[in-house]
Amino acid sequence: MNIKMNTRTEKDLLGYKEIPAHCYYGVQTLRAMENFNLSQNKLSQFPVFIKALAMVKSACAHANFKLNNLDENKNNAIQYACQQILNNQYHDQFPIDMIQGGAGTSTNMNINEVLANIGLEYLEHLKGEYQYLHPNNDVNMSQSTNDVYPTAIKVGLISAIDQLNTPFKNLIQSFKNKSDEFAHILKMGRTQLQDAVPMTLGQEFGAFATTLQNDLNKLNQIMPDALSVVNLGGTAIGTGINTEVQYREYAIASLSEMTQRNMSSAPDLIEATSDMGDFVLLSSLLKRTAIKLSKISNDLRLLSSGPRAGLNEIHLEPRQPGSSIMPGKVNPVIPEAMNLVCFQVIANDLAITLAAEAGQLQLNAMEPLIAFKLFESIDLLGKAMQMFQHKCIENIRANAEHCQALVENSIGIITALNPYLGYETTTRIAKQANESGQSVLALIKAENLLSEQILADVLAVNNMVQPKQCA
């Protein structure tokens, strides 16, 4: 310990470095900090990932202890250190950039060093006195970055998906609530931005809920099981070098207990060490949701456009002034912000796709980018869904009278009369209405083509927005 400088000296393959005495990370973490200052997105910003790393390290230590390869004192120290991480302690000791070379080795060594130094203090030794508890020899025993890192990513993603469920479900419920609230409001449906046929505003919002529910179902049905299959025990390339026969079984059993998930070993560890397919699958599902949310945001912006020279069928709660030069202008800033988040998630999917394709032979060295972008996408979507629900959807109001007026003045209602008048007659009426500016109903009544009773029945809300009931 260099008391004057308040540092400690540590060494690695490349030589010696001075580490701030208060830091629980060590020399390899410090080198990563010096090498990779790229994204300003640090490992410390993703607590589910840090906790997942601690769970994996705890499970591995337990397996090594059970095989009598790690003594009781060292195991107790590692287990204590892991529990501290799981209790949200020491997360500031993970300062490395999420974008890093080395296929995740910097992240693995960061957790190894932090756990070793927490464990050393538990054993009443000083930080850096690795002869008593070593980051590589003890904390990383029977492990490689190449099985620890992807396993921890999967465990962390399962937790992240669990956390995403709450804002996802709440947003869906908010759309359902609006569907019920607007169930009686007739409006024009549109295809290709042109008037189509009537529907209710409730049906429109109900469709938003349904499409998002489909994505949430797929996310929960597919991904937890896919991510529960791990390559832990495969070590460097999947052959299991430096492990004993029962190690993998013990480690995965312990990890299952810690995560309360049915974790299982990949049937082919060499394939599982190099393949990024599960991460690509998750990214594609997140992209699918982002595409839908962006489309919904676009629809809300269109439906609220104007307010006087646009559709103006719904009213979005004003959130802030919309212009530095145009008095009274208010912009749909919340749907716009949702669009931006969705574009980022879609872009992240491309980055993940390219990184997954770029692996060579027995390892994918681009995995840090995959991890970063998956955790970022889930985090962004969760925050954006909360924003969307509370600052937009919950406070939407329908402009019911305006919706009704647009229906009554629309050419689109002629479709409902097609079975009674025939295509030729309805086409003529529609053309005449467009050219004269008169309503379809006024022209039909003027020519006495249908009785008032039939018109009333045909144009009843229930008959226009759903199949007719048989008599």
C-alpha positions as CSV (number, residue, x, y, z in Angstrom):
1,M,0.0,0.0,0.0
2,N,1.3,3.4,-1.0
3,I,0.0,5.4,1.9
4,K,1.3,8.7,0.5
5,M,-0.6,8.4,-2.7
6,N,-3.4,6.4,-1.2
7,T,-3.1,3.7,-3.8
8,R,-2.3,0.0,-3.9
9,T,-0.1,-1.6,-6.6
10,E,-1.4,-4.5,-8.6
11,K,0.2,-6.4,-11.5
12,D,-1.0,-8.4,-14.5
13,L,0.5,-9.8,-17.7
14,L,1.4,-6.3,-18.9
15,G,3.0,-5.0,-15.7
16,Y,2.1,-2.9,-12.7
17,K,-0.6,-0.3,-12.1
18,E,-1.6,1.9,-9.2
19,I,-5.2,1.3,-8.1
20,P,-7.0,3.9,-5.9
21,A,-7.0,2.3,-2.4
22,H,-10.8,2.7,-2.0
23,C,-11.6,0.8,-5.2
24,Y,-12.7,-2.8,-5.2
25,Y,-11.9,-3.3,-8.8
26,G,-8.3,-4.2,-9.8
27,V,-5.7,-3.8,-12.5
28,Q,-7.6,-5.5,-15.4
29,T,-10.6,-3.3,-14.8
30,L,-8.5,-0.2,-14.7
31,R,-6.9,-1.2,-18.0
32,A,-10.4,-1.6,-19.5
33,M,-11.4,1.8,-18.3
34,E,-8.3,3.3,-19.9
35,N,-8.8,1.4,-23.2
36,F,-12.6,1.8,-23.7
37,N,-14.1,5.2,-23.1
38,L,-16.6,4.9,-26.0
39,S,-20.3,5.0,-25.2
40,Q,-20.6,6.6,-21.8
41,N,-22.8,3.7,-21.0
42,K,-21.2,1.9,-18.1
43,L,-21.8,-1.6,-16.7
44,S,-23.0,0.1,-13.5
45,Q,-26.0,1.4,-15.4
46,F,-27.4,-2.1,-15.8
47,P,-28.0,-3.6,-12.4
48,V,-29.8,-6.7,-13.6
49,F,-26.6,-7.6,-15.5
50,I,-24.4,-7.0,-12.5
51,K,-26.6,-9.2,-10.4
52,A,-26.7,-11.9,-13.0
53,L,-22.9,-12.0,-13.0
54,A,-22.9,-12.3,-9.2
55,M,-25.4,-15.2,-9.5
56,V,-23.3,-17.0,-12.0
57,K,-20.1,-16.6,-9.9
58,S,-22.0,-17.8,-6.8
59,A,-23.2,-20.9,-8.6
60,C,-19.7,-21.7,-9.9
61,A,-18.1,-21.2,-6.4
62,H,-20.8,-23.5,-5.0
63,A,-20.0,-26.2,-7.5
64,N,-16.3,-25.9,-6.9
65,F,-16.8,-26.1,-3.2
66,K,-19.0,-29.2,-3.6
67,L,-16.2,-30.8,-5.6
68,N,-13.7,-29.9,-2.8
69,N,-11.7,-27.7,-5.2
70,L,-12.5,-24.5,-3.2
71,D,-12.1,-24.5,0.5
72,E,-14.9,-23.5,2.9
73,N,-13.4,-20.1,3.9
74,K,-12.9,-19.0,0.3
75,N,-16.4,-20.2,-0.7
76,N,-17.9,-18.4,2.2
77,A,-16.1,-15.2,1.2
78,I,-17.2,-15.5,-2.4
79,Q,-20.8,-16.2,-1.4
80,Y,-20.8,-13.2,0.9
81,A,-19.4,-11.0,-1.8
82,C,-22.0,-12.2,-4.3
83,Q,-24.8,-11.6,-1.8
84,Q,-23.6,-8.0,-1.3
85,I,-23.9,-7.4,-5.0
86,L,-27.4,-9.0,-5.0
87,N,-28.2,-6.6,-2.2
88,N,-27.4,-3.7,-4.5
89,Q,-24.1,-2.9,-2.9
90,Y,-20.9,-2.0,-4.7
91,H,-22.6,-1.4,-8.1
92,D,-20.5,1.7,-8.5
93,Q,-17.4,-0.5,-8.7
94,F,-18.4,-1.5,-12.3
95,P,-17.2,1.5,-14.2
96,I,-16.2,-0.2,-17.5
97,D,-17.8,0.7,-20.8
98,M,-20.5,-1.7,-22.1
99,I,-18.7,-1.5,-25.5
100,Q,-15.4,-3.2,-25.1
101,G,-13.0,-5.4,-27.0
102,G,-12.1,-8.9,-25.7
103,A,-15.5,-10.7,-26.0
104,G,-16.5,-9.6,-22.5
105,T,-13.2,-10.4,-20.7
106,S,-13.2,-7.0,-19.1
107,T,-16.6,-7.5,-17.6
108,N,-15.7,-10.9,-16.3
109,M,-12.5,-9.6,-14.7
110,N,-14.4,-6.6,-13.3
111,I,-16.7,-9.0,-11.4
112,N,-13.9,-11.3,-10.4
113,E,-11.8,-8.4,-9.0
114,V,-14.7,-6.8,-7.1
115,L,-15.8,-10.1,-5.6
116,A,-12.2,-11.0,-4.6
117,N,-11.7,-7.7,-2.8
118,I,-15.0,-7.8,-1.0
119,G,-14.2,-11.3,0.0
120,L,-10.8,-10.3,1.2
121,E,-12.2,-7.8,3.5
122,Y,-14.7,-10.4,4.7
123,L,-11.7,-12.6,5.5
124,E,-10.1,-9.6,7.3
125,H,-7.4,-9.0,4.7
126,L,-6.6,-5.9,2.7
127,K,-7.8,-5.3,-0.8
128,G,-5.3,-6.6,-3.3
129,E,-3.9,-9.3,-1.1
130,Y,-4.8,-11.9,-3.7
131,Q,-2.7,-14.6,-2.2
132,Y,-5.6,-15.2,0.2
133,L,-8.4,-15.0,-2.4
134,H,-7.5,-14.6,-6.1
135,P,-9.7,-13.2,-8.8
136,N,-8.6,-15.8,-11.4
137,N,-7.6,-18.8,-9.4
138,D,-10.5,-18.7,-6.9
139,V,-13.4,-16.5,-8.1
140,N,-12.9,-17.6,-11.7
141,M,-12.1,-21.2,-11.0
142,S,-13.5,-23.7,-13.6
143,Q,-14.7,-20.8,-15.7
144,S,-14.0,-18.8,-18.8
145,T,-15.4,-15.5,-19.9
146,N,-16.8,-17.4,-22.8
147,D,-19.2,-19.4,-20.7
148,V,-19.7,-17.0,-17.8
149,Y,-20.4,-13.9,-19.9
150,P,-23.2,-15.3,-22.2
151,T,-24.7,-17.1,-19.2
152,A,-24.9,-13.9,-17.2
153,I,-26.3,-12.0,-20.2
154,K,-29.1,-14.6,-20.5
155,V,-29.9,-14.5,-16.7
156,G,-29.9,-10.7,-16.8
157,L,-32.2,-10.6,-19.8
158,I,-34.7,-12.9,-18.1
159,S,-34.9,-10.5,-15.2
160,A,-35.1,-7.5,-17.6
161,I,-38.0,-9.1,-19.5
162,D,-39.7,-9.7,-16.1
163,Q,-39.3,-6.0,-15.3
164,L,-40.6,-5.0,-18.8
165,N,-43.8,-7.0,-18.2
166,T,-45.2,-4.4,-15.8
167,P,-45.1,-1.3,-18.0
168,F,-46.1,-3.5,-21.0
169,K,-49.2,-4.8,-19.2
170,N,-50.1,-1.4,-17.9
171,L,-50.0,0.2,-21.3
172,I,-52.2,-2.6,-22.8
173,Q,-54.7,-2.1,-20.0
174,S,-54.7,1.7,-20.7
175,F,-55.6,1.0,-24.3
176,K,-58.3,-1.4,-23.2
177,N,-59.8,1.2,-20.9
178,K,-59.9,3.7,-23.7
179,S,-61.5,1.0,-25.9
180,D,-64.3,0.7,-23.4
181,E,-64.6,4.5,-22.9
182,F,-64.9,5.1,-26.7
183,A,-67.1,2.0,-27.5
184,H,-70.1,4.1,-28.5
185,I,-68.3,6.7,-30.6
186,L,-68.8,6.2,-34.3
187,K,-66.0,7.4,-36.6
188,M,-64.6,6.8,-40.1
189,G,-62.1,4.0,-40.6
190,R,-59.5,4.8,-43.2
191,T,-57.3,2.8,-45.6
192,Q,-54.4,4.4,-47.5
193,L,-55.3,7.6,-45.7
194,Q,-58.7,7.7,-47.5
195,D,-62.1,7.3,-46.0
196,A,-63.1,3.6,-45.9
197,V,-66.0,2.5,-43.8
198,P,-67.3,3.4,-40.3
199,M,-66.0,1.8,-37.1
200,T,-66.0,2.9,-33.5
201,L,-63.2,4.7,-31.8
202,G,-63.3,2.0,-29.2
203,Q,-62.6,-0.6,-31.9
204,E,-59.6,1.4,-33.0
205,F,-58.1,1.5,-29.5
206,G,-59.0,-2.1,-28.8
207,A,-56.9,-3.1,-31.8
208,F,-54.0,-1.2,-30.3
209,A,-54.4,-3.3,-27.1
210,T,-54.7,-6.6,-29.0
211,T,-51.6,-6.1,-31.2
212,L,-49.5,-5.2,-28.1
213,Q,-50.9,-8.2,-26.2
214,N,-49.9,-10.5,-29.0
215,D,-46.3,-9.3,-28.7
216,L,-46.2,-9.6,-24.9
217,N,-47.6,-13.1,-25.1
218,K,-44.8,-14.1,-27.6
219,L,-42.1,-12.5,-25.5
220,N,-43.2,-14.4,-22.4
221,Q,-43.9,-17.7,-24.2
222,I,-40.7,-17.9,-26.2
223,M,-37.9,-16.0,-24.5
224,P,-37.6,-17.2,-20.9
225,D,-37.3,-20.8,-22.0
226,A,-34.9,-20.0,-24.8
227,L,-32.7,-17.9,-22.5
228,S,-32.7,-20.6,-19.8
229,V,-30.5,-22.8,-21.9
230,V,-26.9,-21.9,-21.1
231,N,-23.4,-22.9,-22.0
232,L,-22.0,-22.7,-18.4
233,G,-19.4,-25.3,-17.9
234,G,-18.2,-25.2,-21.5
235,T,-15.4,-22.8,-20.5
236,A,-13.2,-21.5,-23.3
237,I,-14.8,-23.0,-26.5
238,G,-17.4,-25.5,-25.1
239,T,-15.1,-28.5,-24.5
240,G,-15.3,-28.0,-20.7
241,I,-11.5,-27.8,-20.3
242,N,-10.4,-27.2,-16.7
243,T,-13.6,-28.5,-15.2
244,E,-14.6,-31.8,-13.6
245,V,-17.3,-34.1,-14.9
246,Q,-19.9,-33.1,-12.3
247,Y,-19.1,-29.4,-12.2
248,R,-21.5,-28.3,-14.9
249,E,-24.4,-30.2,-13.3
250,Y,-23.7,-28.7,-9.9
251,A,-23.2,-25.2,-11.2
252,I,-26.4,-25.1,-13.3
253,A,-28.4,-26.7,-10.4
254,S,-27.1,-23.9,-8.1
255,L,-27.9,-21.3,-10.7
256,S,-31.4,-22.6,-11.1
257,E,-31.9,-22.3,-7.4
258,M,-30.6,-18.8,-7.3
259,T,-32.6,-17.6,-10.2
260,Q,-35.7,-19.6,-9.4
261,R,-35.7,-20.7,-13.0
262,N,-35.3,-24.1,-14.6
263,M,-31.9,-23.4,-16.1
264,S,-30.5,-26.2,-18.3
265,S,-27.3,-27.0,-20.1
266,A,-27.1,-26.6,-23.9
267,P,-27.0,-30.0,-25.6
268,D,-24.0,-28.9,-27.7
269,L,-21.7,-26.6,-25.7
270,I,-19.4,-25.8,-28.6
271,E,-22.4,-24.7,-30.7
272,A,-23.8,-22.7,-27.8
273,T,-20.5,-20.9,-27.1
274,S,-20.4,-19.5,-30.6
275,D,-24.1,-19.1,-31.5
276,M,-26.0,-15.8,-30.9
277,G,-29.4,-17.1,-32.1
278,D,-31.3,-16.6,-28.9
279,F,-30.2,-13.0,-28.7
280,V,-31.1,-12.4,-32.3
281,L,-34.6,-13.9,-31.6
282,L,-35.1,-11.6,-28.6
283,S,-34.0,-8.6,-30.5
284,S,-36.4,-9.4,-33.3
285,L,-39.3,-9.6,-30.9
286,L,-38.3,-6.2,-29.3
287,K,-38.0,-4.7,-32.8
288,R,-41.5,-6.1,-33.7
289,T,-42.9,-4.4,-30.6
290,A,-41.1,-1.2,-31.4
291,I,-42.5,-1.2,-35.0
292,K,-46.0,-1.6,-33.6
293,L,-45.6,1.1,-30.9
294,S,-44.2,3.5,-33.6
295,K,-47.2,2.8,-35.8
296,I,-49.6,3.4,-33.0
297,S,-47.8,6.7,-32.2
298,N,-48.2,7.7,-35.8
299,D,-51.9,6.9,-35.7
300,L,-52.4,9.0,-32.6
301,R,-50.6,11.9,-34.2
302,L,-52.8,11.6,-37.3
303,L,-56.0,11.3,-35.3
304,S,-55.2,14.3,-33.3
305,S,-53.8,16.4,-36.2
306,G,-55.0,19.9,-36.7
307,P,-56.7,20.7,-34.5
308,R,-58.8,22.7,-36.9
309,A,-57.2,21.8,-40.2
310,G,-56.6,18.1,-39.5
311,L,-58.5,15.0,-38.5
312,N,-59.0,16.2,-34.9
313,E,-60.9,13.0,-33.9
314,I,-59.1,12.8,-30.6
315,H,-57.5,15.3,-28.3
316,L,-54.1,14.7,-26.7
317,E,-53.4,16.4,-23.4
318,P,-51.1,19.4,-24.0
319,R,-47.7,18.7,-22.5
320,Q,-45.7,21.8,-23.4
321,P,-45.7,24.8,-25.8
322,G,-45.0,23.7,-29.3
323,S,-43.2,26.6,-31.0
324,S,-40.9,29.4,-30.3
325,I,-42.6,31.5,-33.0
326,M,-46.2,30.2,-33.4
327,P,-48.4,31.2,-30.5
328,G,-50.9,28.6,-29.3
329,K,-49.2,25.7,-31.1
330,V,-49.0,22.4,-29.2
331,N,-47.2,19.4,-30.6
332,P,-47.8,15.7,-29.9
333,V,-44.4,15.4,-28.1
334,I,-45.2,12.2,-26.2
335,P,-46.0,10.1,-29.3
336,E,-43.0,11.7,-31.1
337,A,-40.7,10.7,-28.2
338,M,-42.1,7.1,-28.5
339,N,-41.3,7.2,-32.2
340,L,-37.7,8.1,-31.4
341,V,-37.3,5.3,-28.8
342,C,-38.7,2.9,-31.3
343,F,-36.3,4.0,-34.0
344,Q,-33.4,3.4,-31.5
345,V,-34.7,-0.1,-30.8
346,I,-35.0,-0.9,-34.5
347,A,-31.4,0.5,-35.0
348,N,-30.2,-1.7,-32.1
349,D,-31.6,-4.7,-33.8
350,L,-29.5,-4.0,-36.8
351,A,-26.4,-3.6,-34.6
352,I,-27.2,-6.9,-32.9
353,T,-27.8,-8.6,-36.3
354,L,-24.4,-7.4,-37.6
355,A,-22.6,-8.4,-34.4
356,A,-24.2,-11.9,-34.3
357,E,-23.1,-12.5,-37.9
358,A,-19.6,-11.3,-37.2
359,G,-18.5,-14.2,-35.0
360,Q,-15.8,-16.4,-36.2
361,L,-15.1,-20.1,-35.5
362,Q,-15.7,-21.0,-31.8
363,L,-16.5,-17.6,-30.4
364,N,-18.3,-14.4,-31.1
365,A,-16.1,-11.5,-30.0
366,M,-18.9,-9.0,-30.7
367,E,-21.0,-10.2,-27.8
368,P,-20.5,-7.1,-25.7
369,L,-22.4,-5.0,-28.2
370,I,-25.2,-7.6,-28.3
371,A,-25.5,-7.4,-24.5
372,F,-25.4,-3.6,-24.4
373,K,-28.0,-3.2,-27.1
374,L,-30.4,-5.8,-25.8
375,F,-30.3,-4.3,-22.2
376,E,-30.6,-0.8,-23.7
377,S,-33.6,-1.8,-25.9
378,I,-35.5,-3.3,-23.0
379,D,-34.7,-0.4,-20.7
380,L,-35.8,2.2,-23.3
381,L,-39.0,0.4,-24.1
382,G,-40.0,0.0,-20.5
383,K,-39.4,3.7,-19.8
384,A,-41.1,4.8,-23.0
385,M,-44.2,2.6,-22.3
386,Q,-44.6,4.2,-18.9
387,M,-44.3,7.7,-20.4
388,F,-46.8,6.8,-23.2
389,Q,-49.3,5.4,-20.7
390,H,-49.2,8.2,-18.1
391,K,-48.5,11.2,-20.3
392,C,-50.6,10.4,-23.3
393,I,-53.0,7.4,-23.4
394,E,-54.7,7.9,-20.1
395,N,-55.6,11.5,-20.9
396,I,-56.8,11.1,-24.4
397,R,-60.3,12.6,-25.1
398,A,-62.5,11.8,-28.0
399,N,-64.0,14.6,-30.1
400,A,-67.3,12.6,-30.5
401,E,-69.4,15.2,-32.3
402,H,-66.7,15.9,-34.8
403,C,-66.3,12.1,-35.4
404,Q,-70.0,11.8,-36.0
405,A,-70.1,14.7,-38.4
406,L,-67.2,13.2,-40.4
407,V,-69.1,9.9,-40.7
408,E,-72.3,11.6,-41.9
409,N,-70.5,13.7,-44.5
410,S,-68.3,10.8,-45.7
411,I,-68.6,9.0,-49.0
412,G,-67.5,5.9,-47.1
413,I,-71.0,5.1,-45.7
414,I,-72.1,4.3,-49.3
415,T,-70.4,0.9,-48.8
416,A,-73.1,-0.1,-46.3
417,L,-75.7,0.6,-48.9
418,N,-74.1,-1.4,-51.6
419,P,-76.1,-4.6,-50.9
420,Y,-79.3,-2.7,-51.3
421,L,-78.6,-0.4,-54.3
422,G,-75.9,-2.4,-56.2
423,Y,-72.4,-1.3,-57.2
424,E,-73.4,0.7,-60.2
425,T,-75.9,2.9,-58.4
426,T,-73.7,3.4,-55.3
427,T,-70.7,4.3,-57.5
428,R,-72.9,6.9,-59.3
429,I,-74.1,8.3,-56.0
430,A,-70.6,8.5,-54.6
431,K,-69.3,10.3,-57.6
432,Q,-72.2,12.7,-57.5
433,A,-71.6,13.4,-53.8
434,N,-67.9,14.1,-54.4
435,E,-68.6,16.5,-57.3
436,S,-71.6,18.3,-55.7
437,G,-70.4,18.4,-52.1
438,Q,-73.8,17.0,-51.0
439,S,-74.0,14.1,-48.5
440,V,-74.7,10.6,-49.7
441,L,-77.8,10.4,-47.5
442,A,-79.2,13.6,-49.0
443,L,-78.8,12.3,-52.6
444,I,-80.4,8.9,-51.8
445,K,-83.3,10.6,-50.1
446,A,-83.7,13.1,-53.0
447,E,-83.9,10.2,-55.5
448,N,-86.1,8.2,-53.1
449,L,-83.9,5.1,-53.5
450,L,-84.5,3.7,-50.0
451,S,-87.1,4.3,-47.4
452,E,-86.3,6.1,-44.2
453,Q,-86.8,2.8,-42.2
454,I,-84.3,0.9,-44.3
455,L,-81.8,3.7,-44.1
456,A,-82.2,3.9,-40.4
457,D,-81.6,0.2,-40.0
458,V,-78.6,0.0,-42.4
459,L,-76.9,3.0,-40.9
460,A,-77.5,2.0,-37.3
461,V,-74.1,1.9,-35.5
462,N,-74.2,-1.8,-34.7
463,N,-75.0,-2.7,-38.3
464,M,-72.1,-0.6,-39.7
465,V,-69.3,-1.8,-37.4
466,Q,-69.9,-5.6,-37.2
467,P,-71.5,-8.4,-39.2
468,K,-75.3,-8.4,-39.2
469,Q,-77.0,-10.9,-37.0
470,C,-79.2,-13.4,-38.8
471,A,-82.9,-13.0,-38.2
